[in-house]
């Protein structure tokens, strides 16, 4: 079977990888760190082989695959994270995700984020209606290491903090009406955000670095220090508040 449409392919692969991950967990033969490792490697093998079969002329970057500089010669590059939120996956929580994204000339143009614990796949090419923001905004942050900027901006905005696991789950929480702002400054990599950013952009949200500059993918250095995802009507104020924060020396 060949899926000609990139959006259909991304969504199908994210969904199938999520089903595989649920089966690995349900097998009962892994636990703790070994479960996360088994899930990561199994889902990665599926995604990498499937993309090389379906799109042999495109570049590929995966968290669980040794990076190959050959991808830099491609304008179209698939960027995947087989398990975004390995800890949450291992703990049988719902806030983990599978990311299948594509950047064209550095721009995240297409993506699918599967939330297997919720039985949902969100796609950049099939946007829905983002629920309206409540009177008290909600800022989604890491459940283990909330970023200083996020907590300070939340206090300035009078926003509630919502703790959540993976980056994909946090970004999709805005689309699902569970949060309003996702501001991260603790460091990430391209696979952490490419697919979620593509989906968020497809649904009409604002996505940028926390200084307002664009998020650029398929770079030689795949480290991405920070990002902001929110409704467009909140972006200007959040960016202004970030710019006004005192810099931390050292």
C-alpha positions as CSV (number, residue, x, y, z in Angstrom):
1,X,0.0,0.0,0.0
2,X,1.3,3.4,-0.9
3,X,-0.2,6.6,0.6
4,X,0.3,9.4,-1.9
5,X,-1.0,12.1,0.3
6,X,1.6,13.3,2.9
7,X,-1.1,14.2,5.4
8,X,-2.7,10.8,5.2
9,X,0.7,9.2,5.5
10,X,1.7,11.2,8.6
11,X,-1.6,10.5,10.4
12,X,-1.6,6.8,9.5
13,X,2.0,6.3,10.7
14,X,1.5,8.2,13.9
15,X,-1.7,6.2,14.6
16,X,-0.1,2.9,13.8
17,X,3.0,3.6,15.9
18,X,0.7,4.5,18.8
19,X,-1.1,1.2,18.5
20,X,2.2,-0.6,18.4
21,X,3.3,1.2,21.6
22,X,0.1,0.3,23.4
23,X,0.6,-3.4,22.4
24,X,4.2,-3.4,23.6
25,X,3.0,-2.0,27.0
26,X,0.1,-4.4,27.2
27,X,2.4,-7.4,26.6
28,X,3.4,-7.3,30.2
29,X,6.9,-8.4,29.5
30,X,8.5,-5.0,30.1
31,X,8.5,-2.6,33.0
32,X,10.2,0.6,34.1
33,X,13.0,1.8,31.9
34,X,13.0,-1.3,29.8
35,X,9.5,-0.6,28.8
36,X,10.4,2.9,27.6
37,X,13.4,1.5,25.7
38,X,11.4,-1.3,24.1
39,X,8.6,1.1,23.1
40,X,11.0,3.7,21.7
41,X,13.0,1.2,19.6
42,X,10.0,-0.7,18.3
43,X,8.0,2.4,17.3
44,X,11.2,3.9,15.8
45,X,11.9,0.9,13.6
46,X,8.3,1.0,12.3
47,X,8.4,4.7,11.5
48,X,11.8,4.7,10.0
49,X,11.2,1.7,7.7
50,X,7.8,2.9,6.7
51,X,9.0,6.4,5.8
52,X,12.0,5.0,3.8
53,X,9.6,2.7,2.0
54,X,6.9,5.3,1.3
55,X,9.1,8.4,0.8
56,X,12.6,7.1,-0.3
57,X,13.6,10.5,-1.8
58,X,13.0,12.5,1.4
59,X,15.3,13.2,4.3
60,X,14.7,11.8,7.7
61,X,15.5,12.8,11.3
62,X,14.4,10.7,14.3
63,X,15.2,11.0,17.9
64,X,16.0,7.3,18.1
65,X,18.0,7.0,14.9
66,X,21.6,8.0,14.4
67,X,21.6,11.4,12.7
68,X,22.9,11.5,9.2
69,X,24.0,14.8,7.6
70,X,22.6,13.6,4.3
71,X,19.3,15.0,5.4
72,X,20.7,18.5,5.1
73,X,20.7,18.1,1.3
74,X,17.0,17.5,1.1
75,X,14.3,20.2,1.0
76,X,11.7,17.8,2.3
77,X,12.6,16.2,5.6
78,X,10.5,14.0,7.9
79,X,11.1,14.7,11.6
80,X,9.7,12.1,14.0
81,X,9.7,11.3,17.7
82,X,8.5,7.7,18.2
83,X,7.6,8.3,21.9
84,X,7.4,11.8,23.1
85,X,7.1,11.4,26.9
86,X,8.7,8.1,27.5
87,X,8.2,8.5,31.3
88,X,4.5,9.1,30.9
89,X,4.2,6.2,28.4
90,X,5.9,3.9,31.0
91,X,3.6,5.1,33.7
92,X,0.5,4.3,31.6
93,X,-0.5,8.0,31.7
94,X,-2.3,9.6,28.8
95,X,0.0,12.6,28.3
96,X,2.5,11.2,25.8
97,X,2.5,11.3,22.1
98,X,3.8,10.1,18.7
99,X,5.1,12.8,16.4
100,X,5.3,12.6,12.6
101,X,6.2,15.9,11.1
102,X,7.7,17.3,7.9
103,X,9.7,20.4,7.3
104,X,10.1,21.9,3.8
105,X,13.1,24.2,3.5
106,X,13.1,24.5,7.3
107,X,9.4,25.3,7.6
108,X,7.2,22.9,9.6
109,X,4.5,22.5,6.9
110,X,2.8,19.2,7.9
111,X,2.4,17.1,11.0
112,X,0.4,14.5,12.8
113,X,0.4,14.0,16.6
114,X,-1.1,10.9,18.0
115,X,-2.3,10.8,21.5
116,X,-2.7,7.0,21.9
117,X,-3.8,7.3,25.5
118,X,-6.7,9.5,24.4
119,X,-7.4,7.6,21.1
120,X,-6.9,10.7,19.1
121,X,-4.7,11.8,16.1
122,X,-4.6,15.6,15.4
123,X,-3.5,16.7,11.9
124,X,-2.2,19.9,10.5
125,X,-4.2,19.4,7.3
126,X,-7.5,18.7,9.0
127,X,-7.9,21.6,11.4
128,X,-10.8,21.9,13.8
129,X,-12.1,24.7,16.0
130,X,-9.9,25.6,18.9
131,X,-12.2,26.1,21.9
132,X,-12.4,29.8,23.2
133,X,-10.2,30.8,26.1
134,X,-11.7,31.0,29.5
135,X,-11.5,34.2,31.6
136,X,-8.6,32.8,33.6
137,X,-5.9,31.6,31.2
138,X,-4.2,28.3,31.7
139,X,-0.4,27.8,31.0
140,X,0.7,24.3,30.5
141,X,4.1,23.4,32.0
142,X,6.3,20.4,32.6
143,X,5.2,18.2,35.4
144,X,8.8,17.6,36.5
145,X,10.7,20.9,35.7
146,X,8.5,23.9,35.0
147,X,10.5,26.6,33.2
148,X,11.3,29.8,35.1
149,X,9.9,32.0,32.3
150,X,6.7,30.1,32.2
151,X,6.0,30.3,35.9
152,X,6.8,34.0,36.0
153,X,4.7,34.9,32.9
154,X,1.9,32.8,34.4
155,X,2.0,34.9,37.5
156,X,2.1,38.1,35.5
157,X,-0.9,37.1,33.4
158,X,-2.8,35.7,36.4
159,X,-2.8,32.3,34.6
160,X,-3.3,28.9,36.2
161,X,-0.5,26.4,35.8
162,X,-1.4,23.0,34.3
163,X,1.2,20.3,34.7
164,X,1.5,17.8,31.9
165,X,4.0,15.4,30.4
166,X,5.2,15.4,26.8
167,X,5.7,18.4,24.6
168,X,3.2,17.0,22.1
169,X,0.6,16.5,24.8
170,X,1.1,20.1,26.0
171,X,0.8,21.6,22.5
172,X,-2.3,19.5,21.7
173,X,-3.8,20.5,25.1
174,X,-4.5,24.0,23.6
175,X,-6.3,22.5,20.5
176,X,-8.3,20.2,22.9
177,X,-9.4,23.1,25.1
178,X,-7.4,22.0,28.1
179,X,-4.8,24.9,28.1
180,X,-4.2,28.3,26.4
181,X,-0.5,28.9,26.4
182,X,2.5,26.6,26.1
183,X,5.8,28.4,26.8
184,X,9.0,26.4,27.1
185,X,12.5,27.6,27.7
186,X,14.3,24.5,29.1
187,X,15.7,23.3,25.9
188,X,14.3,20.8,23.3
189,X,15.2,19.2,20.0
190,X,13.6,19.4,16.6
191,X,11.7,16.2,17.0
192,X,10.1,17.4,20.2
193,X,8.3,20.2,18.4
194,X,8.2,19.9,14.6
195,X,5.0,17.9,14.4
196,X,3.2,19.7,17.2
197,X,4.1,23.1,15.8
198,X,3.0,22.1,12.3
199,X,-0.4,20.9,13.7
200,X,-0.7,24.1,15.9
201,X,0.0,26.3,12.8
202,X,-2.5,24.3,10.8
203,X,-5.1,25.0,13.4
204,X,-4.4,28.8,13.4
205,X,-2.3,29.2,16.5
206,X,0.8,31.3,17.0
207,X,4.1,29.4,17.1
208,X,7.5,30.9,17.5
209,X,10.7,31.1,19.6
210,X,10.1,33.0,22.8
211,X,11.8,36.1,21.3
212,X,9.3,36.0,18.5
213,X,11.6,34.7,15.8
214,X,10.5,31.7,13.7
215,X,11.1,28.1,14.5
216,X,13.4,26.6,11.8
217,X,13.9,22.9,11.3
218,X,16.3,20.5,9.6
219,X,19.4,22.4,10.9
220,X,22.8,20.9,11.4
221,X,22.4,21.5,15.2
222,X,19.0,20.1,16.1
223,X,18.8,21.7,19.5
224,X,15.9,24.2,19.9
225,X,16.2,26.1,23.2
226,X,12.6,27.4,23.5
227,X,9.2,27.9,21.9
228,X,5.8,29.5,22.4
229,X,2.5,28.1,21.2
230,X,-0.7,30.0,22.0
231,X,-3.7,31.6,20.5
232,X,-2.8,34.5,18.2
233,X,-4.6,37.0,20.4
234,X,-2.4,36.2,23.4
235,X,1.0,36.1,21.5
236,X,1.8,39.8,21.6
237,X,1.3,40.2,25.3
238,X,3.2,37.0,26.2
239,X,6.2,37.9,24.0
240,X,6.2,41.4,25.5
241,X,6.2,39.9,29.0
242,X,9.0,37.5,28.1
243,X,11.1,40.4,26.8
244,X,10.5,42.3,30.0
245,X,11.8,39.5,32.2
246,X,15.1,40.3,34.0
247,X,17.9,38.2,32.5
248,X,19.5,35.6,34.7
249,X,23.3,36.0,34.9
250,X,25.7,33.1,35.0
